[in-house]
Amino acid sequence: MKEQGQKNFAFYSWYGVWGPAKLPAPVLRRLEAASAKVMASPKLVEQLNGLGFEPSVKDSAAFARFIDAEMKRYQIIIDQAKIHIAQ
């Protein structure tokens, strides 16, 4: 990407858990707590680290901000590279 004029380009994979829109707050908090508990498992962390992942946990608000930042970051790359979908 550097050779294509994309300075400081970094690409990495990430995964998340989504639910339906307007999920009731108590259900959302319960899912967040369960996800955090699972992701804190030393065995799972070890397995993920072994695959090259850096596990992290975000609550729904932080995850939404992360996704928004990712979309903005990639939009800049798309615009700079003049990438268009062929129709």
Phi and psi restraints in degrees (range 20) as a CNS / XPLOR table:
assign (resid 1 and name C) (resid 2 and name N)
       (resid 2 and name CA) (resid 2 and name C) 1.0 -60.4 20.0 2
assign (resid 2 and name N) (resid 2 and name CA)
       (resid 2 and name C) (resid 3 and name N) 1.0 -40.6 20.0 2
assign (resid 2 and name C) (resid 3 and name N)
       (resid 3 and name CA) (resid 3 and name C) 1.0 -66.4 20.0 2
assign (resid 3 and name N) (resid 3 and name CA)
       (resid 3 and name C) (resid 4 and name N) 1.0 -19.3 20.0 2
assign (resid 3 and name C) (resid 4 and name N)
       (resid 4 and name CA) (resid 4 and name C) 1.0 -94.2 20.0 2
assign (resid 4 and name N) (resid 4 and name CA)
       (resid 4 and name C) (resid 5 and name N) 1.0 10.0 20.0 2
assign (resid 4 and name C) (resid 5 and name N)
       (resid 5 and name CA) (resid 5 and name C) 1.0 90.3 20.0 2
assign (resid 5 and name N) (resid 5 and name CA)
       (resid 5 and name C) (resid 6 and name N) 1.0 8.7 20.0 2
assign (resid 5 and name C) (resid 6 and name N)
       (resid 6 and name CA) (resid 6 and name C) 1.0 -97.4 20.0 2
assign (resid 6 and name N) (resid 6 and name CA)
       (resid 6 and name C) (resid 7 and name N) 1.0 86.3 20.0 2
assign (resid 6 and name C) (resid 7 and name N)
       (resid 7 and name CA) (resid 7 and name C) 1.0 -68.4 20.0 2
assign (resid 7 and name N) (resid 7 and name CA)
       (resid 7 and name C) (resid 8 and name N) 1.0 148.6 20.0 2
assign (resid 7 and name C) (resid 8 and name N)
       (resid 8 and name CA) (resid 8 and name C) 1.0 56.4 20.0 2
assign (resid 8 and name N) (resid 8 and name CA)
       (resid 8 and name C) (resid 9 and name N) 1.0 29.1 20.0 2
assign (resid 8 and name C) (resid 9 and name N)
       (resid 9 and name CA) (resid 9 and name C) 1.0 -74.5 20.0 2
assign (resid 9 and name N) (resid 9 and name CA)
       (resid 9 and name C) (resid 10 and name N) 1.0 129.7 20.0 2
assign (resid 9 and name C) (resid 10 and name N)
       (resid 10 and name CA) (resid 10 and name C) 1.0 -134.8 20.0 2
assign (resid 10 and name N) (resid 10 and name CA)
       (resid 10 and name C) (resid 11 and name N) 1.0 131.2 20.0 2
assign (resid 10 and name C) (resid 11 and name N)
       (resid 11 and name CA) (resid 11 and name C) 1.0 -128.1 20.0 2
assign (resid 11 and name N) (resid 11 and name CA)
       (resid 11 and name C) (resid 12 and name N) 1.0 132.8 20.0 2
assign (resid 11 and name C) (resid 12 and name N)
       (resid 12 and name CA) (resid 12 and name C) 1.0 -147.8 20.0 2
assign (resid 12 and name N) (resid 12 and name CA)
       (resid 12 and name C) (resid 13 and name N) 1.0 157.6 20.0 2
assign (resid 12 and name C) (resid 13 and name N)
       (resid 13 and name CA) (resid 13 and name C) 1.0 -91.5 20.0 2
assign (resid 13 and name N) (resid 13 and name CA)
       (resid 13 and name C) (resid 14 and name N) 1.0 147.7 20.0 2
assign (resid 13 and name C) (resid 14 and name N)
       (resid 14 and name CA) (resid 14 and name C) 1.0 -146.6 20.0 2
assign (resid 14 and name N) (resid 14 and name CA)
       (resid 14 and name C) (resid 15 and name N) 1.0 156.6 20.0 2
assign (resid 14 and name C) (resid 15 and name N)
       (resid 15 and name CA) (resid 15 and name C) 1.0 -130.8 20.0 2
assign (resid 15 and name N) (resid 15 and name CA)
       (resid 15 and name C) (resid 16 and name N) 1.0 153.7 20.0 2
assign (resid 15 and name C) (resid 16 and name N)
       (resid 16 and name CA) (resid 16 and name C) 1.0 -150.1 20.0 2
assign (resid 16 and name N) (resid 16 and name CA)
       (resid 16 and name C) (resid 17 and name N) 1.0 174.3 20.0 2
assign (resid 16 and name C) (resid 17 and name N)
       (resid 17 and name CA) (resid 17 and name C) 1.0 -117.6 20.0 2
assign (resid 17 and name N) (resid 17 and name CA)
       (resid 17 and name C) (resid 18 and name N) 1.0 129.2 20.0 2
assign (resid 17 and name C) (resid 18 and name N)
       (resid 18 and name CA) (resid 18 and name C) 1.0 -116.2 20.0 2
assign (resid 18 and name N) (resid 18 and name CA)
       (resid 18 and name C) (resid 19 and name N) 1.0 155.3 20.0 2
assign (resid 18 and name C) (resid 19 and name N)
       (resid 19 and name CA) (resid 19 and name C) 1.0 -133.9 20.0 2
assign (resid 19 and name N) (resid 19 and name CA)
       (resid 19 and name C) (resid 20 and name N) 1.0 177.4 20.0 2
assign (resid 19 and name C) (resid 20 and name N)
       (resid 20 and name CA) (resid 20 and name C) 1.0 -66.0 20.0 2
assign (resid 20 and name N) (resid 20 and name CA)
       (resid 20 and name C) (resid 21 and name N) 1.0 154.1 20.0 2
assign (resid 20 and name C) (resid 21 and name N)
       (resid 21 and name CA) (resid 21 and name C) 1.0 -59.9 20.0 2
assign (resid 21 and name N) (resid 21 and name CA)
       (resid 21 and name C) (resid 22 and name N) 1.0 149.0 20.0 2
assign (resid 21 and name C) (resid 22 and name N)
       (resid 22 and name CA) (resid 22 and name C) 1.0 58.8 20.0 2
assign (resid 22 and name N) (resid 22 and name CA)
       (resid 22 and name C) (resid 23 and name N) 1.0 36.4 20.0 2
assign (resid 22 and name C) (resid 23 and name N)
       (resid 23 and name CA) (resid 23 and name C) 1.0 -61.6 20.0 2
assign (resid 23 and name N) (resid 23 and name CA)
       (resid 23 and name C) (resid 24 and name N) 1.0 132.5 20.0 2
assign (resid 23 and name C) (resid 24 and name N)
       (resid 24 and name CA) (resid 24 and name C) 1.0 -56.7 20.0 2
assign (resid 24 and name N) (resid 24 and name CA)
       (resid 24 and name C) (resid 25 and name N) 1.0 139.0 20.0 2
assign (resid 24 and name C) (resid 25 and name N)
       (resid 25 and name CA) (resid 25 and name C) 1.0 -53.4 20.0 2
assign (resid 25 and name N) (resid 25 and name CA)
       (resid 25 and name C) (resid 26 and name N) 1.0 -42.8 20.0 2
assign (resid 25 and name C) (resid 26 and name N)
       (resid 26 and name CA) (resid 26 and name C) 1.0 -62.3 20.0 2
assign (resid 26 and name N) (resid 26 and name CA)
       (resid 26 and name C) (resid 27 and name N) 1.0 -37.4 20.0 2
assign (resid 26 and name C) (resid 27 and name N)
       (resid 27 and name CA) (resid 27 and name C) 1.0 -68.3 20.0 2
assign (resid 27 and name N) (resid 27 and name CA)
       (resid 27 and name C) (resid 28 and name N) 1.0 -43.6 20.0 2
assign (resid 27 and name C) (resid 28 and name N)
       (resid 28 and name CA) (resid 28 and name C) 1.0 -59.7 20.0 2
assign (resid 28 and name N) (resid 28 and name CA)
       (resid 28 and name C) (resid 29 and name N) 1.0 -47.5 20.0 2
assign (resid 28 and name C) (resid 29 and name N)
       (resid 29 and name CA) (resid 29 and name C) 1.0 -62.0 20.0 2
assign (resid 29 and name N) (resid 29 and name CA)
       (resid 29 and name C) (resid 30 and name N) 1.0 -38.1 20.0 2
assign (resid 29 and name C) (resid 30 and name N)
       (resid 30 and name CA) (resid 30 and name C) 1.0 -65.6 20.0 2
assign (resid 30 and name N) (resid 30 and name CA)
       (resid 30 and name C) (resid 31 and name N) 1.0 -42.3 20.0 2
assign (resid 30 and name C) (resid 31 and name N)
       (resid 31 and name CA) (resid 31 and name C) 1.0 -65.8 20.0 2
assign (resid 31 and name N) (resid 31 and name CA)
       (resid 31 and name C) (resid 32 and name N) 1.0 -39.8 20.0 2
assign (resid 31 and name C) (resid 32 and name N)
       (resid 32 and name CA) (resid 32 and name C) 1.0 -61.3 20.0 2
assign (resid 32 and name N) (resid 32 and name CA)
       (resid 32 and name C) (resid 33 and name N) 1.0 -44.6 20.0 2
assign (resid 32 and name C) (resid 33 and name N)
       (resid 33 and name CA) (resid 33 and name C) 1.0 -64.7 20.0 2
assign (resid 33 and name N) (resid 33 and name CA)
       (resid 33 and name C) (resid 34 and name N) 1.0 -42.8 20.0 2
assign (resid 33 and name C) (resid 34 and name N)
       (resid 34 and name CA) (resid 34 and name C) 1.0 -65.1 20.0 2
assign (resid 34 and name N) (resid 34 and name CA)
       (resid 34 and name C) (resid 35 and name N) 1.0 -41.5 20.0 2
assign (resid 34 and name C) (resid 35 and name N)
       (resid 35 and name CA) (resid 35 and name C) 1.0 -63.7 20.0 2
assign (resid 35 and name N) (resid 35 and name CA)
       (resid 35 and name C) (resid 36 and name N) 1.0 -43.4 20.0 2
assign (resid 35 and name C) (resid 36 and name N)
       (resid 36 and name CA) (resid 36 and name C) 1.0 -62.7 20.0 2
assign (resid 36 and name N) (resid 36 and name CA)
       (resid 36 and name C) (resid 37 and name N) 1.0 -40.1 20.0 2
assign (resid 36 and name C) (resid 37 and name N)
       (resid 37 and name CA) (resid 37 and name C) 1.0 -63.8 20.0 2
assign (resid 37 and name N) (resid 37 and name CA)
       (resid 37 and name C) (resid 38 and name N) 1.0 -46.1 20.0 2
assign (resid 37 and name C) (resid 38 and name N)
       (resid 38 and name CA) (resid 38 and name C) 1.0 -61.9 20.0 2
assign (resid 38 and name N) (resid 38 and name CA)
       (resid 38 and name C) (resid 39 and name N) 1.0 -45.5 20.0 2
assign (resid 38 and name C) (resid 39 and name N)
       (resid 39 and name CA) (resid 39 and name C) 1.0 -69.8 20.0 2
assign (resid 39 and name N) (resid 39 and name CA)
       (resid 39 and name C) (resid 40 and name N) 1.0 -15.0 20.0 2
assign (resid 39 and name C) (resid 40 and name N)
       (resid 40 and name CA) (resid 40 and name C) 1.0 -87.5 20.0 2
assign (resid 40 and name N) (resid 40 and name CA)
       (resid 40 and name C) (resid 41 and name N) 1.0 -5.0 20.0 2
assign (resid 40 and name C) (resid 41 and name N)
       (resid 41 and name CA) (resid 41 and name C) 1.0 -63.3 20.0 2
assign (resid 41 and name N) (resid 41 and name CA)
       (resid 41 and name C) (resid 42 and name N) 1.0 120.8 20.0 2
assign (resid 41 and name C) (resid 42 and name N)
       (resid 42 and name CA) (resid 42 and name C) 1.0 -55.9 20.0 2
assign (resid 42 and name N) (resid 42 and name CA)
       (resid 42 and name C) (resid 43 and name N) 1.0 -37.7 20.0 2
assign (resid 42 and name C) (resid 43 and name N)
       (resid 43 and name CA) (resid 43 and name C) 1.0 -64.6 20.0 2
assign (resid 43 and name N) (resid 43 and name CA)
       (resid 43 and name C) (resid 44 and name N) 1.0 -44.3 20.0 2
assign (resid 43 and name C) (resid 44 and name N)
       (resid 44 and name CA) (resid 44 and name C) 1.0 -65.5 20.0 2
assign (resid 44 and name N) (resid 44 and name CA)
       (resid 44 and name C) (resid 45 and name N) 1.0 -44.6 20.0 2
assign (resid 44 and name C) (resid 45 and name N)
       (resid 45 and name CA) (resid 45 and name C) 1.0 -58.0 20.0 2
assign (resid 45 and name N) (resid 45 and name CA)
       (resid 45 and name C) (resid 46 and name N) 1.0 -43.5 20.0 2
assign (resid 45 and name C) (resid 46 and name N)
       (resid 46 and name CA) (resid 46 and name C) 1.0 -62.2 20.0 2
assign (resid 46 and name N) (resid 46 and name CA)
       (resid 46 and name C) (resid 47 and name N) 1.0 -43.8 20.0 2
assign (resid 46 and name C) (resid 47 and name N)
       (resid 47 and name CA) (resid 47 and name C) 1.0 -63.7 20.0 2
assign (resid 47 and name N) (resid 47 and name CA)
       (resid 47 and name C) (resid 48 and name N) 1.0 -45.3 20.0 2
assign (resid 47 and name C) (resid 48 and name N)
       (resid 48 and name CA) (resid 48 and name C) 1.0 -65.0 20.0 2
assign (resid 48 and name N) (resid 48 and name CA)
       (resid 48 and name C) (resid 49 and name N) 1.0 -42.5 20.0 2
assign (resid 48 and name C) (resid 49 and name N)
       (resid 49 and name CA) (resid 49 and name C) 1.0 -59.5 20.0 2
assign (resid 49 and name N) (resid 49 and name CA)
       (resid 49 and name C) (resid 50 and name N) 1.0 -39.7 20.0 2
assign (resid 49 and name C) (resid 50 and name N)
       (resid 50 and name CA) (resid 50 and name C) 1.0 -63.2 20.0 2
assign (resid 50 and name N) (resid 50 and name CA)
       (resid 50 and name C) (resid 51 and name N) 1.0 -24.9 20.0 2
assign (resid 50 and name C) (resid 51 and name N)
       (resid 51 and name CA) (resid 51 and name C) 1.0 -92.0 20.0 2
assign (resid 51 and name N) (resid 51 and name CA)
       (resid 51 and name C) (resid 52 and name N) 1.0 2.1 20.0 2
assign (resid 51 and name C) (resid 52 and name N)
       (resid 52 and name CA) (resid 52 and name C) 1.0 90.8 20.0 2
assign (resid 52 and name N) (resid 52 and name CA)
       (resid 52 and name C) (resid 53 and name N) 1.0 9.9 20.0 2
assign (resid 52 and name C) (resid 53 and name N)
       (resid 53 and name CA) (resid 53 and name C) 1.0 -92.0 20.0 2
assign (resid 53 and name N) (resid 53 and name CA)
       (resid 53 and name C) (resid 54 and name N) 1.0 152.7 20.0 2
assign (resid 53 and name C) (resid 54 and name N)
       (resid 54 and name CA) (resid 54 and name C) 1.0 -115.6 20.0 2
assign (resid 54 and name N) (resid 54 and name CA)
       (resid 54 and name C) (resid 55 and name N) 1.0 92.2 20.0 2
assign (resid 54 and name C) (resid 55 and name N)
       (resid 55 and name CA) (resid 55 and name C) 1.0 -60.9 20.0 2
assign (resid 55 and name N) (resid 55 and name CA)
       (resid 55 and name C) (resid 56 and name N) 1.0 139.7 20.0 2
assign (resid 55 and name C) (resid 56 and name N)
       (resid 56 and name CA) (resid 56 and name C) 1.0 -147.9 20.0 2
assign (resid 56 and name N) (resid 56 and name CA)
       (resid 56 and name C) (resid 57 and name N) 1.0 157.5 20.0 2
assign (resid 56 and name C) (resid 57 and name N)
       (resid 57 and name CA) (resid 57 and name C) 1.0 -125.0 20.0 2
assign (resid 57 and name N) (resid 57 and name CA)
       (resid 57 and name C) (resid 58 and name N) 1.0 133.9 20.0 2
assign (resid 57 and name C) (resid 58 and name N)
       (resid 58 and name CA) (resid 58 and name C) 1.0 -127.5 20.0 2
assign (resid 58 and name N) (resid 58 and name CA)
       (resid 58 and name C) (resid 59 and name N) 1.0 145.3 20.0 2
assign (resid 58 and name C) (resid 59 and name N)
       (resid 59 and name CA) (resid 59 and name C) 1.0 -75.4 20.0 2
assign (resid 59 and name N) (resid 59 and name CA)
       (resid 59 and name C) (resid 60 and name N) 1.0 173.3 20.0 2
assign (resid 59 and name C) (resid 60 and name N)
       (resid 60 and name CA) (resid 60 and name C) 1.0 -60.4 20.0 2
assign (resid 60 and name N) (resid 60 and name CA)
       (resid 60 and name C) (resid 61 and name N) 1.0 -37.6 20.0 2
assign (resid 60 and name C) (resid 61 and name N)
       (resid 61 and name CA) (resid 61 and name C) 1.0 -67.6 20.0 2
assign (resid 61 and name N) (resid 61 and name CA)
       (resid 61 and name C) (resid 62 and name N) 1.0 -43.9 20.0 2
assign (resid 61 and name C) (resid 62 and name N)
       (resid 62 and name CA) (resid 62 and name C) 1.0 -66.2 20.0 2
assign (resid 62 and name N) (resid 62 and name CA)
       (resid 62 and name C) (resid 63 and name N) 1.0 -37.8 20.0 2
assign (resid 62 and name C) (resid 63 and name N)
       (resid 63 and name CA) (resid 63 and name C) 1.0 -66.3 20.0 2
assign (resid 63 and name N) (resid 63 and name CA)
       (resid 63 and name C) (resid 64 and name N) 1.0 -40.0 20.0 2
assign (resid 63 and name C) (resid 64 and name N)
       (resid 64 and name CA) (resid 64 and name C) 1.0 -62.5 20.0 2
assign (resid 64 and name N) (resid 64 and name CA)
       (resid 64 and name C) (resid 65 and name N) 1.0 -41.6 20.0 2
assign (resid 64 and name C) (resid 65 and name N)
       (resid 65 and name CA) (resid 65 and name C) 1.0 -64.6 20.0 2
assign (resid 65 and name N) (resid 65 and name CA)
       (resid 65 and name C) (resid 66 and name N) 1.0 -39.9 20.0 2
assign (resid 65 and name C) (resid 66 and name N)
       (resid 66 and name CA) (resid 66 and name C) 1.0 -60.8 20.0 2
assign (resid 66 and name N) (resid 66 and name CA)
       (resid 66 and name C) (resid 67 and name N) 1.0 -48.0 20.0 2
assign (resid 66 and name C) (resid 67 and name N)
       (resid 67 and name CA) (resid 67 and name C) 1.0 -61.4 20.0 2
assign (resid 67 and name N) (resid 67 and name CA)
       (resid 67 and name C) (resid 68 and name N) 1.0 -43.1 20.0 2
assign (resid 67 and name C) (resid 68 and name N)
       (resid 68 and name CA) (resid 68 and name C) 1.0 -59.9 20.0 2
assign (resid 68 and name N) (resid 68 and name CA)
       (resid 68 and name C) (resid 69 and name N) 1.0 -44.5 20.0 2
assign (resid 68 and name C) (resid 69 and name N)
       (resid 69 and name CA) (resid 69 and name C) 1.0 -64.3 20.0 2
assign (resid 69 and name N) (resid 69 and name CA)
       (resid 69 and name C) (resid 70 and name N) 1.0 -39.6 20.0 2
assign (resid 69 and name C) (resid 70 and name N)
       (resid 70 and name CA) (resid 70 and name C) 1.0 -62.8 20.0 2
assign (resid 70 and name N) (resid 70 and name CA)
       (resid 70 and name C) (resid 71 and name N) 1.0 -44.0 20.0 2
assign (resid 70 and name C) (resid 71 and name N)
       (resid 71 and name CA) (resid 71 and name C) 1.0 -62.1 20.0 2
assign (resid 71 and name N) (resid 71 and name CA)
       (resid 71 and name C) (resid 72 and name N) 1.0 -42.6 20.0 2
assign (resid 71 and name C) (resid 72 and name N)
       (resid 72 and name CA) (resid 72 and name C) 1.0 -65.2 20.0 2
assign (resid 72 and name N) (resid 72 and name CA)
       (resid 72 and name C) (resid 73 and name N) 1.0 -41.4 20.0 2
assign (resid 72 and name C) (resid 73 and name N)
       (resid 73 and name CA) (resid 73 and name C) 1.0 -62.4 20.0 2
assign (resid 73 and name N) (resid 73 and name CA)
       (resid 73 and name C) (resid 74 and name N) 1.0 -46.7 20.0 2
assign (resid 73 and name C) (resid 74 and name N)
       (resid 74 and name CA) (resid 74 and name C) 1.0 -72.2 20.0 2
assign (resid 74 and name N) (resid 74 and name CA)
       (resid 74 and name C) (resid 75 and name N) 1.0 -29.0 20.0 2
assign (resid 74 and name C) (resid 75 and name N)
       (resid 75 and name CA) (resid 75 and name C) 1.0 -63.7 20.0 2
assign (resid 75 and name N) (resid 75 and name CA)
       (resid 75 and name C) (resid 76 and name N) 1.0 -39.3 20.0 2
assign (resid 75 and name C) (resid 76 and name N)
       (resid 76 and name CA) (resid 76 and name C) 1.0 -61.0 20.0 2
assign (resid 76 and name N) (resid 76 and name CA)
       (resid 76 and name C) (resid 77 and name N) 1.0 -44.8 20.0 2
assign (resid 76 and name C) (resid 77 and name N)
       (resid 77 and name CA) (resid 77 and name C) 1.0 -62.5 20.0 2
assign (resid 77 and name N) (resid 77 and name CA)
       (resid 77 and name C) (resid 78 and name N) 1.0 -44.6 20.0 2
assign (resid 77 and name C) (resid 78 and name N)
       (resid 78 and name CA) (resid 78 and name C) 1.0 -60.6 20.0 2
assign (resid 78 and name N) (resid 78 and name CA)
       (resid 78 and name C) (resid 79 and name N) 1.0 -45.0 20.0 2
assign (resid 78 and name C) (resid 79 and name N)
       (resid 79 and name CA) (resid 79 and name C) 1.0 -65.7 20.0 2
assign (resid 79 and name N) (resid 79 and name CA)
       (resid 79 and name C) (resid 80 and name N) 1.0 -46.0 20.0 2
assign (resid 79 and name C) (resid 80 and name N)
       (resid 80 and name CA) (resid 80 and name C) 1.0 -64.0 20.0 2
assign (resid 80 and name N) (resid 80 and name CA)
       (resid 80 and name C) (resid 81 and name N) 1.0 -37.3 20.0 2
assign (resid 80 and name C) (resid 81 and name N)
       (resid 81 and name CA) (resid 81 and name C) 1.0 -85.3 20.0 2
assign (resid 81 and name N) (resid 81 and name CA)
       (resid 81 and name C) (resid 82 and name N) 1.0 -3.2 20.0 2
assign (resid 81 and name C) (resid 82 and name N)
       (resid 82 and name CA) (resid 82 and name C) 1.0 54.6 20.0 2
assign (resid 82 and name N) (resid 82 and name CA)
       (resid 82 and name C) (resid 83 and name N) 1.0 45.6 20.0 2
assign (resid 82 and name C) (resid 83 and name N)
       (resid 83 and name CA) (resid 83 and name C) 1.0 -81.8 20.0 2
assign (resid 83 and name N) (resid 83 and name CA)
       (resid 83 and name C) (resid 84 and name N) 1.0 131.0 20.0 2
assign (resid 83 and name C) (resid 84 and name N)
       (resid 84 and name CA) (resid 84 and name C) 1.0 -133.1 20.0 2
assign (resid 84 and name N) (resid 84 and name CA)
       (resid 84 and name C) (resid 85 and name N) 1.0 148.6 20.0 2
assign (resid 84 and name C) (resid 85 and name N)
       (resid 85 and name CA) (resid 85 and name C) 1.0 -83.9 20.0 2
assign (resid 85 and name N) (resid 85 and name CA)
       (resid 85 and name C) (resid 86 and name N) 1.0 126.1 20.0 2
assign (resid 85 and name C) (resid 86 and name N)
       (resid 86 and name CA) (resid 86 and name C) 1.0 -70.6 20.0 2
assign (resid 86 and name N) (resid 86 and name CA)
       (resid 86 and name C) (resid 87 and name N) 1.0 135.4 20.0 2
